[in-house]
Amino acid sequence: MTEEEGLRCPGCGASLSENSIVCEYCGTRIRDDVDQRGINQENLQNYAVKENKIVKHRATTVRKVTILLLLLAAVAVGVFFIIKNFNTAVPYIAEDKVSDKSLKLYFSSNVTGDYDIYFKDTINTEPVSLSINSSADEIGFCFSPDGEELAYTSDIDGLYEIYLMSINNGDTIKLKNSSGYGEWPYSFSPDGKKISYIFSKKEKTGIYSYDIETKEINKLFSSKESENDPVYSPDGSKIAFSSNSDGDWDIYIINLDSSEVIKLTDNNTNDRDPLFVPYGKDIIYSSDEDGDWEICLMDIDGNFKSKLTDNSVNDYRPALSPDGSEIAYISGSEGESEIFIMDADGSNPFKLTGDKSDKVRPFFNINN
């Protein structure tokens, strides 16, 4: 028997001489145990082959187990990110929550035919009209950071144009003349110097800012379709808005320093009405992902999405109370909707109005 056809080491498979006792390559002992049992050379060869097969089988099993563990780890990571992005949101809950305090909520309603501005105390009072002209629509408004001024849109001169009203004495001025179909204000900058608004022309809208002191107009974003709902972040560095530039409404953020635009939602449903929470880390918005509009929540990067309402009617146009503890929103069908208020985590909803008119843009004032 030649060395190539003879004995092989059961540990490493190396060819050995017939008289080998220890493998010179890996150190495995070859002869002592088998010789004591009287095993002949042929049996020794069979023993070595068997041991070699066992070693190879063990190596194959280890590889298979390793691959299986890697696949399971990959699946676990995938499931984690799916849950992270869609199902495990922790709703924003304001600190020092006060659930029983009286707040003034402002909104527009067409209960008398035209849209007029009303305010209502959240505890046991009837709505009070603030409208300047009962024959014109007054709609789409927002408050200055100090709560002293109200920006709104009126068509008293034929076009929807932006006006500024003093809450203290009711004095009103027109901020600017519109060159299109209309303009609607959405929010003041945190320093109170600018107003974000939408400009409508030829059935398309874009988002702009207007400097109250310098009267400077700055175009922030406009696509070939329409943009809406522009609101400043609490630090004034960003504006969140909605756009249907890709066929359905999605929510975006524009960084005002760099003009960088970031898309937060990207799906085949409609997402609108973005609203920053007081500390700017989360965004409340409306979505019709489940077939009807619901109030939802996500973080500022578009992750951790969750529902704050979940029912069979439309819930939309959220508004946060000054301390962030409560959310007002509109609920119902077009032409007949009511305003509800719930805790910021979506619990304890109750109906604030009940006149069965159409309601638009609920808004809390910081001064109550």
Protein Blocks (a to p, Z undefined) as FASTA:
>chain_A
ZZklmccdfklopacdfklfbdfknopafklmmmmnopafklmmmmmmmmmmmmmmmmmm
mmmmmmmmmmmmmmmmmmmmmmmmmmmcccdddehiafkbccddddddfklopacddddd
fehpacddfbfblkbccehiaddfkopaccdddfknopacdddddfklopacdfbdcfbf
bdcdfbdcfklpaccddddeehiacdddddfklopacdfbdcfbdcehiacdfkopaccd
ddfknopacdddddfklopacdfbdcfbdcehiacdfkopaccdddfknopacdddddfk
opaiacfbdcfbdcehiaddfkopaccddeddehiacdddddfkopaiacfbfnhpaceh
iaddfbZZ
